[in-house]
Amino acid sequence: MKITEKEVRYIAGLANLSLSDDDIRRYAADMEQILEYVDKLNELDTSTVEPMVQVLSAAGGADTLREDALGASYAADKALQSAPLSGAGHFKVPRVIER
């Protein structure tokens, strides 16, 4: 699959990145290699491989995730006390998307 410089510029724009022309060419080549590798992986026959929900630990296959437990939390007004800017019961942050 051929990745064009236009596509790299589009992806960079989505990530809000400013890239030089050299970077654009380099990333286009890198992305091309990644997609070629994925195509090779897609050629593998995985019909006999059972799907896994998660990767299990090496310690006897036991579940490695902890149980969900309800813990103590701050009341909203206490959490907002140390906020540099708050209002209407929420943290206020500077706008980061200028589109």
N, C-alpha and C positions, 0 to 999 in steps of 0.2 A: 504494500500500500504506500503510495507516494504522499508524503506530507509536504505541503507547499509553505512557502514563507508567509503567505497570506493567512493560512490556518494558524501558524505559530504566533503571528501578530494578534490574531483574534483571541487565542488562548491567553496570551500575555495580557491582553486588555481585560479579560475576565478576572485575571489574578491581580489586576492593577499594577503591572510591572512595566517598567521602561527598559527596553532592551536595545542594544546597539545592533547595527546590521550584521556585524560579525557574530554576535550572540544568536541572532535569529537564524543564521545559516547553520551554526553549530547545533542549536537545539532541534532544528529541522532534521539534521542528520541523526542526532541521538534518538529522536522520537521514531524516525524511520526504522532504526535498528531494533528498538523496543517492540514495535508492531510486527516486524519480521519474526522476532523471537516468539511472540504470542501466537503467530500463525503456525510456527513449528509445533508449539505445545498443543494447538488445536488438532494437529494431525494424530496425536496419541489416542489409542483406543482405551477409553476409560469405562467401557460398558460393564466390566466386571468389578469395578471399584465401588464399594459401598460409600454413600455420602456420609460425611461427618458433620455433626452439629458444632462441635468445637474440638480444638486440639486438647488432648488429655495429657496430664503430666506424666513424667517417667516413673513416678512413685506409685506403681501398681494400677495405673489407670484411674485413680480417684479423681473426683471433680476438684478442680483447683480454684473454683470461685467460692467466695464466702456467702453465707446466707444474708438476705436483705434483713436489716433490722432497723426499726424506728428509733431514732436518736433525738436528743435534745436539740432544739433550734431556737434562734432568737426571734423575738417578736419583731414585726416589720419596723415599728418606730425605733426600736433599739438598734437594729441593723443599719438604719438610715442615719443615725446620729453621727457617725464618723464619715459619711459620704461628703465629698467636696461640694456636690450639687445634687439636690433631690427635689422631688415635687410630685404631688398626687399619689404618694405612697410608692414611688419608684425611684431607682437610681437614674440620674440624667448623665448622659455621656456625650462627648462631642460627636458631631455627624462625621461619618467616615466615608460615606458613599456620596459622591458629588455628581451623579448622573441624573 
